Structure formats: structure tokens, C-alpha cells
Amino acid sequence: MLDLGRLRALHAVARHGSVGAAATALGYTPSAVSQQIAKLERETRTTLLERRGRGVALTDAAHLLAATAARVLELVEHAEVELEEQRGAAVGVLRVGAFATAARGLLPSALVVLLRDHPGLDVRVVEMDPPAAQELVARGELDLAVTHDWDNAPLAVPDGVAREALGLDYADVLLPAGHRLADRTEVAPADLAGERWICQPEGTICHDWLVNTFRGAGMEPELAYRIGEYETQIALLSKGVGVALLPRLGRGELPAAVRAVQFVPTPTRRVFAMWRVQAARRPAVVAALAALRGCWEERATA
């Protein structure tokens, strides 16, 4: 009998192209994934991974087994959903992905609700950008994801995935307290011509929004500091370095040396919960959605 956990590990390597990427998706260490596949090789008496330079490649046998694993995992999920629905209790493992500010500003409250009301539910959380999260939901490697897109940078929904809008999140321009515009109530793109921006790296939704907004106004923003962590961006601002655009969700209280000024037109991003259509009846997914809705509403009215 082939071990399901080992099949899942092989399936993840096939999907993501490397042991390291598979480990990130599954929430394991690369060593743990390698050990699972080594055991599967002994179980099947078949070589599944071959060394290629500094990485690995799947053998023909591995590709065949990974395709079978995909079908098996889909059947297992279907059975789990039916059994959990029959019991009517939110139990088992729920794998959740969320972008950074949602992981900080929304998930902690939702996790408290789930742990309190559904003690049989084992929630696992991984932080990742929306495009990657929704892809993993579509593949069945995440059960639920909290994602977002901007009004001028929408994300397409993969086939077989449902989503629900939780609400809108807004962003402000952050300036050092001594900046020439720090005492303004609002600023427009033209007011910020020539400024040195702190921004997210290329390929992120926030980076694309900033570039699209200024190009739409006939300007090219000077992206001087490409920083992924908002805390680091705020640290630079507090020292008088650059200007930035930060969403309000998960931002927390700003230091005295940093000012938030409304940007016009106001940057708006839509926050969603996403899940696979076939898992929509699963009590764990239903409970998580209810917790996310309730916590978003509490945050919006606070």
C-alpha cells in the first residue's frame, strides 16, 4: 500500500519543480520532503528523483506516479469533504494561505475564533502573495486563501475556484514627518513628481499598482528602494528616507516620525477569500469563511 503522505510529497515536487518549492507549499522542511520521497522509492523499488546539477529532476516513472497521485489526492479530498459534511463538524487540517498584511491584520483574530469554536480543527497558515496562493488553492494544496487585487491590477480567478469579497482596503502615502507635504490632507500624483519611492519588488501586485497609477498620469515613478517588508519601509521613512504607499490593513500604529496622507484618487484593493468549488460544503471551509467575514466586519467598524 502506497503511503498517502509520500505521494503528496512527490506530487508537490512535480507541481513546483523542486524539493525546496514543494517544502514551502506543504509547510515542511526540504529534508522532510526528501525523506518522504526516499521512502517512496524504497516502497516502489523505483528511482523517482535524479540529480541534475544543483537540483533534481523527476524520472519517467516519477511523472507517471505523480499523475496517479493527483487523481488519488482528488478522490481523498472528495471523501474527506463528504465525511466531514456528514459529521457536520469542522475538523481535520485546514491549510490557509494569506498575503502578509492579512496574515498580520486579519488572520490572528480569525484564528482565535476558529480555535475557540472548533477545537477539532487544525489550522495551518502560510504567508504568500495572492497569485501564488490562488494557484495553490486551484491545485488543492491549500484549502483556503486570503488574497487581494488592486482596482487597476485585477487578478483572474482560476477554473474550479470560488471567491468571496470580504471588503475593501485603502492605502495612504506615507511621508517622513519633515517632508514638504507631510502637513497636507491629501496629495495627487503630480504633487509627488520626482520623489524617490520605497516600493515592493517587481512582480508583486503592490508594485504593479504603483507603476500603473503613475504611468496613467503620464509620469514614471522613481523606484529607488525595493523593499518587501512594510516594517522595513516604515523604518526608512522614520529616518527621513523616501516616500511610500502602504495599505491600512495590518499596518499598525505609525511612529511619530512618519505621517499618513490621503492619496487622490484613493488606492483601493479588494480583499477576497478563495476556495475550491468542490470543497464549498466542507464544514471547515464554511467555518473559516464565517470567521473571516466576522473579523473583517469587526475590524471595519472598530
C-alpha positions as CSV (number, residue, x, y, z in Angstrom):
1,M,0.0,0.0,0.0
2,L,1.5,3.3,-1.1
3,D,1.7,5.9,1.7
4,L,-0.6,9.0,1.0
5,G,1.8,11.4,2.6
6,R,4.7,10.3,0.4
7,L,2.5,10.5,-2.7
8,R,1.6,14.1,-1.7
9,A,5.3,14.9,-1.4
10,L,6.0,13.6,-4.9
11,H,3.0,15.3,-6.3
12,A,4.2,18.6,-4.8
13,V,7.7,18.2,-6.3
14,A,6.2,17.5,-9.7
15,R,3.9,20.6,-9.4
16,H,6.5,23.0,-8.1
17,G,9.6,21.8,-9.8
18,S,11.9,21.4,-6.9
19,V,12.1,19.9,-3.4
20,G,12.5,23.4,-1.8
21,A,9.4,24.8,-3.5
22,A,7.4,21.7,-2.6
23,A,8.5,22.0,1.0
24,T,7.3,25.6,1.1
25,A,4.0,24.7,-0.4
26,L,3.4,21.8,2.0
27,G,4.8,23.6,5.1
28,Y,7.6,21.1,5.6
29,T,11.4,21.3,5.5
30,P,13.2,20.3,2.3
31,S,14.8,17.5,4.3
32,A,11.4,16.1,5.3
33,V,10.2,16.1,1.7
34,S,13.4,14.4,0.5
35,Q,12.9,11.7,3.2
36,Q,9.3,11.1,2.2
37,I,10.4,10.6,-1.4
38,A,13.3,8.4,-0.4
39,K,10.9,6.2,1.5
40,L,8.6,6.1,-1.6
41,E,11.5,5.0,-3.7
42,R,12.1,2.1,-1.4
43,E,8.4,1.3,-1.3
44,T,8.1,1.2,-5.1
45,R,11.6,-0.1,-5.7
46,T,11.9,2.6,-8.3
47,T,14.2,5.7,-8.8
48,L,12.0,8.8,-8.7
49,L,14.4,11.7,-8.5
50,E,17.7,12.1,-10.3
51,R,20.4,14.7,-9.6
52,R,20.6,17.4,-12.3
53,G,23.4,19.9,-11.4
54,R,22.4,21.6,-8.1
55,G,18.8,20.4,-8.4
56,V,16.8,17.3,-9.1
57,A,14.6,16.0,-11.9
58,L,11.7,13.5,-11.9
59,T,12.2,10.3,-13.8
60,D,9.6,9.0,-16.2
61,A,8.3,6.6,-13.5
62,A,8.0,9.6,-11.1
63,H,5.9,11.6,-13.6
64,L,3.6,8.6,-14.0
65,L,3.3,8.1,-10.3
66,A,2.8,11.9,-9.7
67,A,-0.1,11.9,-12.2
68,T,-1.7,9.0,-10.4
69,A,-1.1,10.8,-7.1
70,A,-3.0,13.8,-8.3
71,R,-6.1,11.6,-9.0
72,V,-5.7,9.8,-5.7
73,L,-5.5,13.1,-3.7
74,E,-8.5,14.5,-5.5
75,L,-10.5,11.4,-4.6
76,V,-9.3,11.5,-1.0
77,E,-10.3,15.2,-0.7
78,H,-13.7,14.4,-2.1
79,A,-14.2,11.6,0.5
80,E,-12.9,13.9,3.3
81,V,-15.4,16.6,2.3
82,E,-18.3,14.1,2.3
83,L,-17.4,12.6,5.6
84,E,-16.8,15.9,7.3
85,E,-20.1,17.2,5.9
86,Q,-21.9,14.1,7.2
87,R,-20.5,14.6,10.7
88,G,-21.3,18.3,10.5
89,A,-18.2,19.3,12.4
90,A,-15.3,21.4,11.4
91,V,-12.4,19.0,12.0
92,G,-9.1,17.9,10.4
93,V,-6.4,20.0,8.8
94,L,-7.3,23.3,7.2
95,R,-4.4,24.8,5.1
96,V,-4.7,28.5,4.7
97,G,-2.6,31.0,2.7
98,A,-2.7,34.7,3.2
99,F,-0.8,37.8,1.9
100,A,1.4,39.5,4.5
101,T,-0.8,42.3,5.8
102,A,-3.8,39.9,6.0
103,A,-1.7,37.4,7.9
104,R,-0.9,40.2,10.4
105,G,-4.1,42.3,10.4
106,L,-6.9,39.8,9.9
107,L,-5.9,36.1,10.5
108,P,-4.9,36.4,14.2
109,S,-8.5,37.3,15.1
110,A,-10.0,34.7,12.8
111,L,-7.7,32.0,14.2
112,V,-8.8,32.9,17.8
113,V,-12.4,32.4,16.7
114,L,-11.7,29.1,15.0
115,L,-9.6,27.7,17.9
116,R,-12.3,28.6,20.4
117,D,-15.3,27.4,18.4
118,H,-13.8,24.4,16.6
119,P,-11.2,22.7,18.8
120,G,-11.0,19.7,16.4
121,L,-9.8,21.9,13.6
122,D,-6.0,22.0,12.9
123,V,-5.4,25.3,11.0
124,R,-2.0,25.6,9.2
125,V,-1.1,29.0,7.8
126,V,1.5,30.0,5.2
127,E,2.2,33.6,4.1
128,M,2.4,34.2,0.4
129,D,1.5,36.6,-2.4
130,P,-2.0,36.3,-3.9
131,P,-1.0,34.9,-7.3
132,A,0.8,32.0,-5.7
133,A,-1.9,31.4,-3.1
134,Q,-4.7,31.2,-5.5
135,E,-2.7,28.8,-7.7
136,L,-2.2,26.5,-4.7
137,V,-5.9,26.6,-4.0
138,A,-6.6,25.6,-7.5
139,R,-4.1,22.7,-7.3
140,G,-5.6,21.5,-4.0
141,E,-2.5,22.3,-2.0
142,L,-4.3,25.0,0.0
143,D,-7.9,24.7,1.3
144,L,-8.5,28.4,1.6
145,A,-6.6,31.6,0.7
146,V,-7.0,35.3,1.6
147,T,-6.0,37.3,-1.5
148,H,-6.3,40.8,-2.8
149,D,-6.0,42.7,-6.0
150,W,-6.0,46.4,-6.8
151,D,-8.6,48.3,-8.8
152,N,-6.2,48.8,-11.7
153,A,-4.4,45.4,-11.4
154,P,-7.2,42.7,-11.2
155,L,-6.4,39.0,-10.8
156,A,-8.2,36.4,-12.8
157,V,-9.8,33.6,-10.9
158,P,-8.6,30.1,-11.8
159,D,-11.0,27.5,-13.0
160,G,-12.7,25.5,-10.3
161,V,-12.1,28.2,-7.7
162,A,-14.7,30.3,-6.0
163,R,-14.1,33.6,-4.2
164,E,-16.0,35.9,-1.9
165,A,-15.2,39.6,-1.4
166,L,-14.5,40.3,2.2
167,G,-14.3,44.1,1.7
168,L,-12.1,47.0,0.6
169,D,-8.8,48.1,1.9
170,Y,-7.3,51.5,1.3
171,A,-3.8,52.8,1.1
172,D,-2.2,56.1,2.0
173,V,1.0,57.9,1.1
174,L,3.5,57.7,4.0
175,L,5.9,60.5,4.3
176,P,8.7,61.5,6.8
177,A,7.4,64.0,9.3
178,G,9.7,66.7,7.9
179,H,8.6,66.2,4.3
180,R,7.3,69.3,2.4
181,L,3.9,67.5,2.0
182,A,3.6,66.0,5.5
183,D,1.0,68.5,6.7
184,R,-1.3,68.2,3.6
185,T,-4.6,66.5,4.0
186,E,-4.3,64.9,0.5
187,V,-1.9,64.6,-2.4
188,A,-2.2,63.7,-6.0
189,P,0.3,62.0,-8.4
190,A,1.5,65.4,-9.7
191,D,2.4,66.5,-6.1
192,L,4.8,63.6,-5.9
193,A,6.7,64.1,-9.1
194,G,10.4,63.5,-8.7
195,E,10.1,61.7,-5.3
196,R,12.2,58.7,-4.5
197,W,9.8,55.8,-3.8
198,I,10.1,52.9,-1.4
199,C,8.1,50.1,-3.0
200,Q,7.5,46.4,-3.2
201,P,9.8,44.4,-5.5
202,E,8.8,43.7,-9.2
203,G,6.2,41.1,-9.8
204,T,4.1,42.0,-6.7
205,I,0.6,43.4,-7.0
206,C,1.5,46.5,-5.0
207,H,4.5,47.3,-7.2
208,D,2.3,46.9,-10.3
209,W,-0.4,49.2,-8.9
210,L,2.1,52.0,-8.1
211,V,3.7,51.9,-11.6
212,N,0.3,51.7,-13.4
213,T,-1.1,54.6,-11.4
214,F,1.8,57.0,-12.2
215,R,2.0,55.9,-15.8
216,G,-1.7,56.5,-16.1
217,A,-1.0,60.1,-15.0
218,G,1.8,60.4,-17.6
219,M,4.6,60.0,-15.1
220,E,7.3,57.4,-14.4
221,P,7.8,56.9,-10.6
222,E,11.5,56.7,-9.4
223,L,11.6,53.4,-7.6
224,A,14.7,53.9,-5.5
225,Y,14.2,51.4,-2.7
226,R,12.6,48.0,-3.4
227,I,11.7,46.6,-0.1
228,G,9.3,43.6,0.6
229,E,8.7,44.1,4.3
230,Y,6.4,47.0,5.3
231,E,8.2,47.3,8.6
232,T,11.4,48.0,6.8
233,Q,9.8,50.6,4.6
234,I,8.5,52.4,7.7
235,A,11.9,52.2,9.3
236,L,13.4,54.0,6.3
237,L,10.6,56.6,6.4
238,S,11.2,57.3,10.1
239,K,14.8,58.2,9.2
240,G,13.6,60.6,6.5
241,V,14.3,58.3,3.5
242,G,11.9,58.2,0.6
243,V,8.1,58.1,0.3
244,A,5.9,55.0,0.2
245,L,2.4,53.8,-0.3
246,L,1.1,51.4,2.3
247,P,-2.3,49.8,2.8
248,R,-4.1,50.3,6.1
249,L,-4.8,46.5,6.8
250,G,-2.2,45.2,9.1
251,R,-0.2,48.5,9.1
252,G,-0.5,49.1,12.8
253,E,0.3,52.4,14.6
254,L,2.8,54.6,12.8
255,P,5.8,56.1,14.6
256,A,5.7,59.9,15.3
257,A,8.3,60.4,12.6
258,V,6.0,59.2,9.9
259,R,2.8,60.8,8.5
260,A,0.0,59.2,6.5
261,V,-1.6,61.5,3.9
262,Q,-4.6,60.5,1.7
263,F,-3.7,59.8,-1.9
264,V,-6.2,61.0,-4.6
265,P,-7.5,59.0,-6.3
266,T,-7.6,56.8,-3.2
267,P,-5.8,53.5,-3.8
268,T,-8.2,50.7,-3.3
269,R,-7.6,47.0,-3.1
270,R,-10.3,44.3,-2.9
271,V,-9.7,41.5,-0.3
272,F,-11.1,38.1,-1.1
273,A,-11.4,34.6,0.4
274,M,-10.9,31.8,-2.1
275,W,-11.5,28.1,-2.0
276,R,-12.1,25.2,-4.4
277,V,-15.7,24.8,-5.6
278,Q,-15.7,21.1,-4.8
279,A,-14.8,21.9,-1.1
280,A,-17.5,24.6,-0.7
281,R,-19.6,22.3,1.6
282,R,-16.8,21.2,3.8
283,P,-17.6,22.4,7.4
284,A,-14.0,23.5,8.0
285,V,-14.2,25.8,5.0
286,V,-17.6,27.1,5.9
287,A,-16.4,27.8,9.5
288,A,-13.3,29.6,8.3
289,L,-15.3,31.8,5.9
290,A,-17.6,32.8,8.7
291,A,-14.7,33.7,11.0
292,L,-13.1,35.8,8.3
293,R,-16.3,37.6,7.5
294,G,-17.0,38.3,11.1
295,C,-13.5,39.5,11.9
296,W,-13.4,41.7,8.8
297,E,-16.7,43.3,9.8
298,E,-15.4,43.9,13.4
299,R,-12.2,45.5,12.0
300,A,-14.2,47.7,9.6
301,T,-16.4,49.1,12.5
302,A,-13.7,49.4,15.1
